[in-house]
Amino acid sequence: MFDWIKNINKEYPEFWKNYLSKFDKRTSRFVVLSLDTTGLNPEKDVILSFGAVAVVNNSIIVYDAFEVLLLQYKFLHENDMSNEFIVESKQPKLGEREALEAFLEYIGNAILVGHRIHFDVEMINAALEKMECGRLKNEALDIEIMHRKLLDLSDKNFSVEDLCKIYNVERNERYSSSEDAYAIALLFLKLKSRLGIN
């Protein structure tokens, strides 16, 4: 009954307070995001990797990128899944808490961009909830919705592969969340231009 009192007096972790403090001013930085997850249920599944790259002034800023694998041994063990990929990969690896802290530091107040971005945001919010934090405050844009708006469609689904074919974006055959984020960033720039978004 008095949950709201508890929330008012709640002491959030320092990294969360730092994240919230970045929303005092507007931003022109976009962060294009792709997650790998164990499934599609934010309540049961977990994030396996983050891939992200920044877009500023209609340019992909390759040196302003974020890539990390999350060490989700507990989930993999409980579900009899192999953790070979995580152990053998040369990508940076962090525990879930450290990865989320680093990710929030990276995105700041940027506008998030992705393919079905609402799902990525819900997965991140579910992970933040476990850490007793609030929900992401960033604005978000979805390339599938942008494409539908351009064609005035409302009920057709388009995968990243579909959109890459439509907009002549070449995809790397070696899949990773970072490669996916880069392809989405290229699609975003094309859609942004066609829709006249600054």
C-alpha positions, 0 to 999 in steps of 0.5 A: 500500500505504501510502496510509493513512500519506499520508492521516494526514500530509495537510495539508488546505486551511484552509477545510476545517479550518475546516469540520471544526472546526464539528462539535464540537457538535450543531445544530438548523439544517437547510439545504435544498439543490438543485443544478443539474448537467450530468448524473448522473455525479459522476465526469464531470459538474459542478455548475452552481449551488447553491440553499439555504435554512435551516430553524430551529425549523420556519421557513424563514429566507429571509434565511439563504439561499445562491445561486451559479452556478459558472463551469464554462467548461472543461466547457461548452467541452469539451462544446460547451454554451452558457454564455449562461445563466451569462454573462447571469444576474444571480445571483452567480457564482464559480469552482468552488473559491470556490463550494465554499469559500463553500458549506461556510462557509454550511452549517457543521454543519447537517443537509442536506435535499434530494430524492435528497440522496445524489446532491447529496452525491456531486456535492459530494464529487466536487468536494471530492476534486478539491480534495484535501479529505475528504467532507462530514460533515453528516447528511442527510435526503431528502424522498422517503424521508420521504414513502415512510416516511409511506406505508410504501412502499419501491419507488415514486419521487416527483419534486419535482413529484409531492410538490408536488401531493400536499402542495399546495405551489405551485411558481414557474414560473421554475425555478432551484435556489433556487426548487427549494430553497424548494419542497423546504423547504416539503415538508420542513416538512410531512413533518417535522410529519407524521412528528413530527421535531423 
